[in-house]
């Protein structure tokens, strides 16, 4: 497959949360086929997304590109298995790894020898969370494969932006953001619950107000309400004791 060719059939290997979201988002632009080592899971997701579940041999025979959406610890075995099957068919799809916790170079090394030699493996690391992606929030995808930007951007055209950068930084960024988000949610839940707030309102405050405010970040300076909250926050920070002193 050349760098200029847009895939007609897109395979998704792994039908967990990310695989299911991608199937839903990509099905209208590509013939999309799903594979999972758990065939019943693939069939369930295919039914829910209006796509088609296939076995591993059919996946590699029909897909022009395969998105690897399996957990990082499973990706090496999944890739080597699929790459060897593909080599046996004479049809070699491009494999695209979305595992942020696994370096693409390691995957390339695994398929560089033996019957899978010549398999092309690209990295495409999403700075995103699957729920936000499912709701259409644009994501940023990081790749080191500058020579394949055309292909990667064609695949993700309505998902977000592909940038060239350090793929290994994405896992750290995602973990830091997840940690900060969970801390903010827990802090808000404790504050509102301590004030006797109805649990229904607490949940809505987290899911709608906190998450919605994050989506609007950085805040619009012309928003009077947001400006007043920022001023209040700045005043609270100035009032904090230095060095933990009471």
N, C-alpha and C positions, 0 to 999 in steps of 0.2 A: 504494500500500500504506500503510495507516495505521500509526501507532506501536503500536497495540494488537494488530495482527494478527501472529501467529506464522507464519513462512514454512512452506509445506508442501513445496515443492521448493527445494532448496538447490543452487546451482551452485558449483563450485570451478574457477577459471580458473588453470591452472598446476599441473602434476602432478610437481613436484620433491619434495624431502624433506618440506617442510611440507604441501604439498597432499596428498601420500599419507597422511601421519599424520592430517590432518583428515578425509579421506575415511573412513579406518578408524574414527575416533572418532565421527563424526557420522552414519554410514550407518544406524544403528539408530533414529535419531530423525527423520530427514528422508528424503524421496526425494532421493537425491543423484546429481547428474550432473556429469561431469568433462569439461573442455575443456583442450586444450593445442594450441599452434600446431604442435607435433610430434604428429600424430595417432597415430602408433605408440606414443609414450610414454603418451598418454592411454588407449589400449586396454590396454596392459600393466598400468597401475595399476588400471584398472577391473576387469580380470580378477582381480588380486590382492586387491582390496578388496571385491569383490562389488557394485560400483556399475556405472554405465553411462557409457560414453564417448559424447560427442555433438560435433557440429560447432558452430561459433560461432553460426550462425542459430538452431539448436535450443536452444542454451544460453540465449540471451536471450528466446526465445519461451516457454520452459517454467519457468525459474527465477524464484522470487519475490525471492531475494537471491543475489548472486554474490560469493563471497569471492575477492579478487584475491591470489593466492599466487605471482605471478610476481616475478622479480628486480626491484629498484628501477629499474634502467636500462631495463627492458622495460615497466614499468607504464604510463607515459604513452601509449605507442603502443597497448598492449593495451586500455587503458580507452577511448580515443577510438574505436578500431575497434569494440569491443563496444557502446559507447553509441550510435554511429551506426546500427549494425544494429538495436538495440533500438528506436530512434526510428522506424525504418522499419516495424517490425512493429506499432507501437502499444502494445506491452507493455513497460513500463519497470521492470526489476528494480532494486532498491537494490544499489549496488556498495559493497563494504566492503573497504577497503585495509588489508592487514596488513604492508605494507612499512615497516619501521622506519627505513629510510634515506631516505624520501621523504615530504615534507610533504603532508598531505591537501589543504591549501589550494591547492597547485599543481595537483593533479588536478582540483579543482573548477573552477579557472580554465580548464583545457583544455576542459572540456565545457560551459562557461557560454554559449558562443556557437554559432551555426549550428544544424545539424539535431539536435545532441545537447543543446541547451539544455533545462533542466528535469530533467536526469539527477541523481539524488540519489547523492552520494558521501559515505560515512562513513569515519571512521578508527577502527581497532581494532588497537592496537599491542601485540604480545605480549612480555611480559618472561619469556622462556622459551627453551629449547633443544629442538629437535625430538625428540631421543631421550628426554628427560625427559617430554615431552608424550605420546610414544608409549607410555611405561610408566605413564601415568596420574597423573603428578605434577601436582597442581593448579597452574595458572599464573595470573598476574595480567595482565589486558589493560587498556590505558589508552586512553581516548577523550576527546576534547573535546566530543563530541556528546551533551550531557546530555539533549537532547530526544528522543534515540533509545535511551536506556538500556534500555527494555523490550525492544526488538527485539534489541539486541546481547546482552543477558543471556539472552534466549531461545535464541539461537544457541549461546552458549558455556556453557549451563547445567551441563553435566557436564564442562567443561574447566577451569573455574576461576572467577575473580572479575573482574568488570568494574568499574573505578574511573574517576572523572572526574579528569583531570589533564593535565599537559603532555605531549602526544604526542612532541614533539621530544626529550624527555629519555630516551626509551626506548632509542634507538639508542646513546646514550652509556653508559647503564647496562649494556646487553647486551655492548657491546664491553669495558668495564672488567671485567665478570664473566668473560667469555671469556678475557681476558688473564690474570687472576688464576688461573683454573682451569688453564690450560695451563702457567703458571709452576709451580704446585703439582705438577702431574703430572710435569713434567720434573725438578723438584728431587727428588721422591720416587724417580723412576726412576734418577737418577744416584746417590743415596745408597744405594739397595738394590743396584744393580749393582756399585758400588764395593766392597760388602761380600761380593760373590760370590753373591748371591741368584739362584736359578733364574729365568730370564726368565718362566716360567709364573706363578710366585708374584708377580713384579713386576707383571705385567699384572693379576692378580687383586687385588693390593693397591690399584692405582689404580682399577680399575673397581668393586670391591666395598667396600673399606674406606674409601678416600678419598672416593669419591662417596657412599657410605652415610652417612659422618660428616657430609658437607655437607648431606645431606637432613635429618639430625637437628639441624642448627644452628638456633637456639641450643641448646647442650647442656643436658640435664636435670641440674640440680645434685645430684639424688639418685643419679645413676649413679656408683658408686665408681670404676670404671675411668676413665671420662671425667674425673672430678674429679682423679684422680692425674695424668693426662696434662696437664690444664690447669695443675696446680701445677708440673709439670716444665717446661712451656713458659714459665710466668712466671719460673721460676728461671733458665732459659736467657737470657731477655730481660734480666733484671737483670744477668746476667754479661757481656752484650755490652759491648765497650769504647765509650766515649763519643767521638763525633767521628771514628771510624775509627782511633783510636790503638791500637797493638799492646799 
